[in-house]
Amino acid sequence: MKKFLALLLALLMALSLCACGSSQPAAEEAPAEEPTAEAPAEAPAEDDLVSLAQAEGQLVVYGSCEEEYLAAACAKFEELYGIETQYQRLSTGEVQAKIEEENGNPSADVWFGGTTDPYNVVAAEGLLEPYDAENASHLMGDMYRHPDGCWYGIYKGILGFMVNKDELERMGLEAPQDWEDLLKPEYEGLIWLSNYNTAGTAKLVINTMIQKYGHDEGIQYLVDLDKNIQVYTKSGSGPSKNVGTGECVIGIGFLHDGITQIIDNGYTNIELIIPSSGTSFEIGATAIFKGAAHPNAAKLWIEFALSPDCVNIAKDNGSYQFLVIDNAEQPEQAAEFGLDPENVMDYDFDDATANITTYVEEVMNALGGGDDRFQTE
């Protein structure tokens, strides 16, 4: 009987092994994955990112928005997270030149504010660090972010004219209503623009004219406009700061800078004009520099910059741009002055990124290399 049971048990075990072996064929070895491009660094959990950033203890910001807002944003970041935050205000052209010279060993961690044309140039050069920001989910559209996460938009500004009504009336002149009007001989020596070499605003003007009129005609327009230019300021906001005093009679720049002069500085003699045939716009951005010394504090800055904590204080600190995250409070002042963030041309960012360095060289060569009207200080 015992031998029978032993034989029966052995038979059952053999059948069991056969059943297991036939259930599924052995999986084939998975092919090796193809190497992929560097993906943006993912955001750590919020608490982890804060603690990692606080352990670094410091953040250095290059800011290309107006200094009042830059200072307020940095102070707010330091207040919220206890991280020592230093900043320096530079035009976008100055930041671009500095970061290109430092070539992956930057003296700052992040860039804050200023139009994205220079951001796109340094991103293409590999000098911005991709980052997959959690708060980017609040952006109002894909146009407000770099496709690889190299920069994120924080505001939108409309390009136009600011004029001193009193001075025009004294001279018996009508205000210009469109780009072509700026070429009229009666405006000789009355117009201020920013320096093509130093200001992102001026680079946007170049791209706008080339996209509006075509390459050769756009450059010729700027050559013709030069005959009426009195000063090319280092910073894009330079013309707006001199319209109210009458030193500049007609300024070309972002209209939110004109609103600042009217509301904050009391220059009610300024009129804002959106060119009748259409205009372009900036996306003001923020980004992490490749090789940043404080990478976690830099990531935390991006999350902060894409939050109401940061953008809602702009209007309380002299900056009235349209905001581009869906949980922000839009500045009522911009709408009150008739600015419409959607009433702009279809701007070709790809062409601007690929060609703006060449375009600046072509314009400056056409102008004979510039003269002492081109300010650098």
C-alpha positions in Angstrom: 0.0 0.0 0.0 2.8 2.4 0.9 4.5 1.7 -2.5 1.2 2.4 -4.3 0.8 5.7 -2.5 4.4 6.7 -3.3 3.9 5.9 -7.0 0.7 7.9 -7.0 2.3 10.9 -5.4 5.2 10.8 -7.9 2.7 10.7 -10.8 0.8 13.7 -9.4 4.0 15.7 -9.1 5.1 14.9 -12.6 1.7 16.0 -14.0 1.9 19.2 -12.0 5.3 20.1 -13.4 4.1 19.4 -16.9 1.1 21.8 -16.4 3.4 24.6 -15.0 5.8 24.2 -17.9 3.1 24.5 -20.5 1.2 27.5 -19.0 3.2 30.3 -20.9 6.2 30.2 -23.2 9.3 31.9 -21.8 9.3 35.6 -22.5 11.7 36.7 -25.2 14.5 39.0 -24.1 13.4 42.6 -24.6 15.4 44.5 -27.2 17.7 47.2 -25.8 16.0 50.7 -25.8 17.3 53.3 -28.1 19.0 56.3 -26.4 16.7 59.3 -26.0 17.3 63.0 -25.8 17.8 64.5 -22.4 14.4 64.9 -20.8 13.5 67.8 -18.5 14.2 67.1 -14.9 11.0 66.3 -13.1 9.9 68.3 -10.1 10.4 66.6 -6.7 7.5 66.5 -4.3 6.9 70.1 -3.1 8.1 69.5 0.5 11.2 67.7 -0.8 12.0 70.5 -3.2 11.6 73.2 -0.5 13.9 71.3 1.9 16.5 70.6 -0.9 16.4 74.3 -1.9 16.7 75.5 1.7 19.7 73.2 2.2 21.5 75.1 -0.7 20.6 78.3 1.2 21.0 80.8 -1.7 19.7 81.9 -5.1 21.1 84.4 -7.6 18.7 86.0 -10.1 19.4 88.0 -13.3 16.2 90.0 -13.9 15.2 91.7 -17.2 11.8 93.0 -16.0 11.7 96.4 -14.2 13.7 96.5 -11.1 10.8 97.4 -8.8 9.0 94.1 -9.6 12.3 92.2 -9.7 13.2 93.3 -6.2 9.7 92.6 -4.9 9.6 89.1 -6.4 13.0 88.3 -4.9 12.0 89.6 -1.5 8.8 87.5 -1.6 10.7 84.4 -2.5 13.1 85.0 0.4 10.2 85.6 2.8 8.3 82.4 1.7 11.3 80.0 1.8 14.0 81.6 3.9 16.5 81.4 1.1 18.9 84.3 0.7 18.1 85.8 -2.7 20.4 88.1 -4.6 19.5 89.8 -7.9 20.9 92.0 -10.6 18.9 93.9 -13.1 20.2 93.6 -16.7 18.7 94.0 -20.1 18.0 90.7 -22.0 20.8 91.4 -24.4 23.2 91.9 -21.5 22.1 88.6 -19.9 22.5 86.8 -23.2 26.0 88.1 -23.8 27.0 87.3 -20.2 25.6 83.7 -20.2 27.2 83.0 -23.6 30.6 84.2 -22.3 30.3 82.1 -19.1 29.4 79.1 -21.3 27.9 76.7 -18.8 29.5 78.1 -15.6 27.0 80.9 -14.9 27.3 83.5 -12.2 23.5 83.4 -11.6 21.0 80.6 -11.2 17.9 81.9 -12.9 16.7 84.5 -15.4 13.5 86.4 -14.7 11.5 88.6 -17.0 12.3 90.0 -20.5 11.1 88.9 -23.9 11.8 85.3 -25.0 13.7 86.0 -28.3 17.1 86.0 -26.4 15.9 83.1 -24.2 15.3 81.1 -27.3 18.8 81.9 -28.7 20.6 80.7 -25.5 18.3 77.7 -25.2 19.3 76.6 -28.7 22.9 77.0 -27.6 22.3 74.6 -24.7 22.8 77.2 -22.0 19.4 76.8 -20.3 18.5 73.8 -18.1 15.3 71.9 -19.1 12.9 71.5 -16.1 9.4 69.9 -16.0 7.7 72.5 -13.8 4.6 71.3 -11.9 3.0 74.8 -11.9 3.3 74.9 -15.7 -0.1 73.1 -15.7 -1.6 76.6 -15.1 -0.2 78.1 -18.2 -2.9 79.3 -20.6 -1.5 77.6 -23.7 1.5 75.8 -25.1 2.9 79.1 -26.7 3.8 80.2 -23.1 6.4 77.4 -22.6 9.5 76.2 -24.4 8.8 72.8 -26.0 11.6 71.2 -24.0 10.9 73.1 -20.7 13.9 75.5 -21.1 11.7 78.5 -20.2 8.2 79.3 -19.0 6.1 82.4 -19.7 5.0 84.6 -16.8 3.4 87.6 -18.7 2.5 89.0 -22.1 3.3 92.6 -23.3 2.0 94.6 -26.3 4.4 96.6 -28.5 3.2 100.1 -29.4 3.8 103.8 -29.2 3.8 106.2 -26.2 3.5 109.9 -27.0 3.7 113.2 -25.1 0.3 114.9 -25.9 1.4 118.3 -24.6 4.6 118.4 -26.8 2.8 117.2 -29.9 0.2 119.9 -29.4 2.8 122.5 -28.8 4.5 121.5 -32.1 1.2 121.3 -34.0 1.6 117.6 -34.8 -0.8 114.7 -34.8 0.1 111.6 -33.0 1.3 108.6 -35.2 -1.3 105.9 -35.6 0.7 103.3 -37.4 4.2 102.1 -38.2 4.4 103.9 -41.5 3.5 107.2 -39.8 6.8 107.1 -37.8 8.7 107.7 -41.1 7.1 111.1 -41.6 9.7 113.9 -41.9 7.9 116.0 -39.2 9.0 113.4 -36.6 12.7 113.9 -37.2 14.6 113.8 -33.9 11.4 113.1 -31.9 11.4 109.3 -31.6 13.2 107.1 -29.1 13.8 103.3 -29.5 16.0 100.9 -27.6 19.4 99.6 -28.7 19.2 96.6 -31.1 22.4 95.2 -29.5 21.3 95.4 -25.8 17.5 95.3 -25.6 15.2 92.4 -26.3 12.5 95.0 -27.0 14.5 96.3 -30.0 15.2 92.8 -31.2 11.4 92.3 -31.2 11.0 95.4 -33.3 13.4 94.0 -35.8 11.6 90.7 -36.0 8.2 92.5 -36.2 9.2 94.6 -39.1 10.8 91.7 -41.1 7.7 89.5 -40.5 5.4 92.4 -41.3 7.1 93.7 -44.5 9.5 91.0 -45.6 13.3 90.7 -45.0 14.7 93.4 -47.3 11.7 95.8 -46.9 11.8 95.3 -43.1 15.4 96.2 -42.8 14.9 99.2 -45.2 12.0 100.3 -42.9 14.4 100.4 -39.9 17.0 102.4 -42.0 14.3 104.9 -42.9 13.1 105.0 -39.3 16.6 105.7 -38.1 16.4 109.2 -39.7 13.9 110.1 -37.1 15.5 108.5 -34.1 17.0 110.8 -31.5 18.2 108.1 -29.0 18.5 104.3 -28.8 18.4 103.5 -25.1 20.2 100.5 -23.5 17.0 99.1 -22.0 13.7 98.5 -23.7 11.8 100.5 -21.1 14.1 103.5 -21.6 11.9 105.4 -24.0 8.8 105.2 -21.8 10.7 106.7 -18.8 11.4 109.9 -20.8 8.0 110.5 -22.5 6.3 112.1 -19.6 9.0 114.7 -19.1 8.9 115.6 -22.8 12.6 114.7 -23.4 11.2 111.9 -25.6 8.2 113.0 -27.6 7.4 109.6 -29.2 8.6 106.3 -27.7 8.5 102.8 -29.1 8.2 100.1 -26.5 5.8 98.0 -24.5 2.7 99.7 -23.6 2.6 98.4 -20.0 5.7 100.5 -19.4 3.6 103.5 -20.4 0.9 102.5 -18.0 3.5 102.5 -15.2 4.5 106.1 -16.1 0.8 107.2 -16.1 -0.4 105.5 -13.0 2.7 105.3 -10.7 4.5 108.5 -11.8 1.5 110.7 -12.6 2.3 111.5 -16.2 -1.2 111.9 -17.5 0.2 113.7 -20.6 1.1 110.3 -22.0 -1.1 108.7 -24.7 -0.8 105.0 -25.5 -1.2 103.9 -29.2 -1.6 100.4 -30.6 -0.5 100.6 -34.3 -3.6 100.4 -36.5 -2.3 97.8 -38.9 -1.3 95.4 -36.2 1.5 94.9 -33.8 3.4 92.1 -32.0 3.9 91.1 -28.5 6.5 89.7 -26.0 6.2 86.7 -23.8 8.1 87.6 -20.6 9.8 84.4 -19.3 11.8 82.7 -16.6 14.4 80.0 -16.9 17.2 78.1 -15.2 20.8 78.5 -16.4 22.7 75.4 -17.3 25.3 74.7 -14.6 23.4 76.7 -11.9 25.3 76.6 -8.6 21.9 76.2 -6.7 19.9 73.9 -8.9 17.1 73.0 -6.4 16.6 76.7 -5.4 16.4 77.4 -9.1 13.7 74.8 -9.6 11.8 76.2 -6.6 12.1 79.7 -8.2 10.4 78.4 -11.4 7.5 77.0 -9.4 7.3 80.3 -7.5 7.4 82.4 -10.7 4.5 80.4 -12.1 2.3 81.0 -9.0 0.0 83.7 -7.8 2.5 84.5 -5.0 4.8 85.9 -7.6 2.8 87.2 -10.5 0.0 88.8 -8.5 2.4 91.3 -6.9 3.5 92.7 -10.3 0.7 95.2 -10.5 1.6 96.4 -7.0 5.2 97.1 -8.1 4.8 99.1 -11.3 4.3 96.2 -13.8 1.0 95.9 -15.6 1.6 93.1 -18.1 -1.1 90.6 -18.9 -0.5 87.4 -16.9 -0.5 84.0 -18.6 -1.4 81.6 -15.8 -5.0 80.7 -15.2 -5.0 81.2 -11.4 -3.6 84.7 -11.5 -5.5 88.1 -11.1 -5.2 90.1 -14.3 -4.3 93.7 -13.8 -7.4 95.8 -14.4 -5.3 98.8 -15.5 -4.3 97.1 -18.7 -7.8 96.6 -19.9 -8.8 100.1 -18.7 -6.3 101.6 -21.2 -7.7 99.5 -24.1 -5.0 96.9 -24.3 -6.2 93.6 -25.7 -3.8 90.6 -25.3 -5.4 88.8 -28.2 -5.3 91.7 -30.7 -1.8 91.0 -32.0 -0.1 89.5 -35.1 0.8 85.8 -35.5 4.4 86.2 -34.5 6.8 83.6 -35.9 9.0 82.6 -32.9 10.9 80.0 -34.8 12.1 82.5 -37.4 13.0 84.9 -34.7 15.0 82.3 -32.8 16.9 81.0 -35.9 17.7 84.4 -37.4 17.7 87.3 -34.9 21.5 87.3 -34.4 21.9 87.6 -38.2 19.1 90.2 -38.4 20.8 92.4 -35.8 24.0 92.3 -37.6 22.3 93.2 -40.9 20.5 96.1 -39.4 23.5 97.5 -37.7 25.6 97.1 -40.9 22.8 98.9 -42.8 23.0 101.7 -40.3 26.8 102.0 -40.7 27.6 100.3 -37.4 25.8 102.8 -35.1 26.9 106.1 -33.5 26.7 107.8 -30.1 22.9 107.7 -30.1 23.2 104.0 -29.3 23.4 103.9 -25.5 25.1 101.1 -23.6 25.0 102.5 -20.1 
